[in-house]
Amino acid sequence: MSRRFPPPWAVEQIPGGYKVKDAHSQSLTHVYGRETKADADIAHVLTMDEARRIASNIEPLWVHCRTALATTRHEWKSKNRVADH
């Protein structure tokens, strides 16, 4: 059985980064960063702004991937039904 992560998803700032949560407040992922570009460069990690932008784009990316996958499945099923007859 697959797990469901109902929208809307929310981005919450936490110490050192951001947490993405689903509608039931289930944590889906954490994206961490450093306050200054210099600190981020030294540690080879994201800045807080980069972490925020990535966290904010996780839900739209997920929705896009699910839509593309559903379309691909539908096209594949349609193609194979026609070929079977």
PyMOL commands that set and color helices and strands:
alter all, ss='L'
color gray80, all
select helices_A, chain A and resi 37-43+48-84
alter helices_A, ss='H'
color red, helices_A
select strands_A, chain A and resi 10-14+17-21+27-32
alter strands_A, ss='S'
color yellow, strands_A
deselect
rebuild
show_as cartoon
